[in-house]
Amino acid sequence: MGFTMGFQSQLDKNKFFLWQIGVNPDFRGKEVGKRLLDRIEKFARNLGCKFIESTVDPENIPSQKLFLNNGYKNISSEEGKIEIVSGIECVKDYYKPGRHFILFEKKIK
């Protein structure tokens, strides 16, 4: 139905970086993404992490909605230089020049 992939930061053990989350198209709209986020948050808490971060391409509207609807906030302005893409604050050149991404974060308890 779906998958997640991520890792605990080696620079800040309080942070877990969610690299990928994917939902099979046949299961979209059935809260699979929410359940995957819930499980990865539990996993990260068990590692001792206090925050989860993830980047999203500003053109990926479904992923933006998933994160925003599940308590994640756009913290791009806290990371570095900002580029506005389609009206959304993104971290400028996050992965390479010309590739601007939204940085989402959620504090997990």
C-alpha positions as CSV (number, residue, x, y, z in Angstrom):
1,M,0.0,0.0,0.0
2,G,2.9,2.4,0.8
3,F,6.3,2.9,2.2
4,T,8.5,5.3,4.1
5,M,12.3,5.8,4.2
6,G,14.3,8.0,6.5
7,F,17.1,8.2,9.0
8,Q,18.1,9.8,12.3
9,S,20.4,12.8,11.7
10,Q,24.0,12.2,12.5
11,L,24.5,15.9,13.3
12,D,21.4,16.3,15.5
13,K,20.2,13.1,17.2
14,N,16.9,15.0,18.0
15,K,15.9,15.0,14.4
16,F,14.7,12.3,12.1
17,F,14.7,13.1,8.4
18,L,11.8,11.5,6.4
19,W,13.4,11.1,3.0
20,Q,10.5,9.4,1.1
21,I,6.9,8.6,1.7
22,G,4.9,6.9,-1.0
23,V,1.4,5.6,-1.4
24,N,0.3,3.2,-4.2
25,P,-2.2,5.2,-6.4
26,D,-4.9,2.5,-5.8
27,F,-4.8,3.4,-2.0
28,R,-4.6,7.2,-2.2
29,G,-7.4,9.0,-0.4
30,K,-7.8,6.2,2.1
31,E,-5.6,7.6,4.9
32,V,-2.7,5.4,4.1
33,G,-0.3,8.4,4.1
34,K,-1.6,9.4,7.6
35,R,-1.1,5.9,8.9
36,L,2.4,5.8,7.5
37,L,3.3,9.2,9.1
38,D,1.9,7.9,12.4
39,R,4.1,4.8,12.3
40,I,7.3,6.7,11.3
41,E,6.6,9.3,14.1
42,K,6.4,6.4,16.6
43,F,9.6,4.9,15.2
44,A,11.4,8.2,15.4
45,R,10.2,8.8,19.0
46,N,11.5,5.3,20.0
47,L,14.9,6.5,18.6
48,G,14.8,9.5,20.9
49,C,14.0,12.0,18.2
50,K,12.0,15.1,19.1
51,F,11.4,16.4,15.5
52,I,10.7,15.0,12.1
53,E,11.8,16.9,9.0
54,S,11.0,16.3,5.4
55,T,11.4,18.2,2.1
56,V,8.7,18.5,-0.6
57,D,8.9,19.7,-4.1
58,P,6.6,22.8,-4.3
59,E,4.8,21.2,-7.3
60,N,3.9,18.2,-5.2
61,I,0.5,19.4,-3.9
62,P,-0.7,16.0,-2.5
63,S,2.4,15.7,-0.3
64,Q,2.1,19.3,0.9
65,K,-1.5,18.6,1.9
66,L,-0.5,15.4,3.7
67,F,2.1,17.1,5.8
68,L,0.0,20.2,6.5
69,N,-3.0,18.1,7.5
70,N,-0.9,16.1,9.9
71,G,0.6,18.9,12.0
72,Y,3.8,19.7,10.0
73,K,4.8,23.3,9.5
74,N,6.8,25.0,6.7
75,I,10.0,26.0,8.3
76,S,11.8,26.9,5.1
77,S,12.5,30.5,6.3
78,E,14.5,29.1,9.3
79,E,16.8,27.0,7.1
80,G,18.4,29.6,4.8
81,K,17.8,31.7,1.8
82,I,14.2,31.6,0.6
83,E,12.7,31.4,-2.9
84,I,9.0,31.9,-3.5
85,V,7.7,29.2,-5.8
86,S,4.0,29.3,-6.7
87,G,3.4,31.5,-3.7
88,I,5.1,29.1,-1.2
89,E,8.3,29.8,0.8
90,C,11.0,27.3,-0.2
91,V,14.6,26.8,0.7
92,K,16.6,28.2,-2.2
93,D,18.9,25.6,-3.9
94,Y,18.2,23.0,-1.2
95,Y,19.7,20.1,-3.0
96,K,21.4,21.8,-6.0
97,P,21.2,25.1,-7.8
98,G,17.7,25.7,-9.1
99,R,16.1,23.0,-7.0
100,H,14.0,24.8,-4.3
101,F,12.2,22.7,-1.7
102,I,9.7,23.2,1.1
103,L,11.1,22.1,4.4
104,F,8.5,20.7,6.7
105,E,8.9,20.0,10.4
106,K,6.8,18.5,13.2
107,K,7.6,18.3,16.9
108,I,6.8,14.8,18.1
109,K,6.1,14.0,21.7
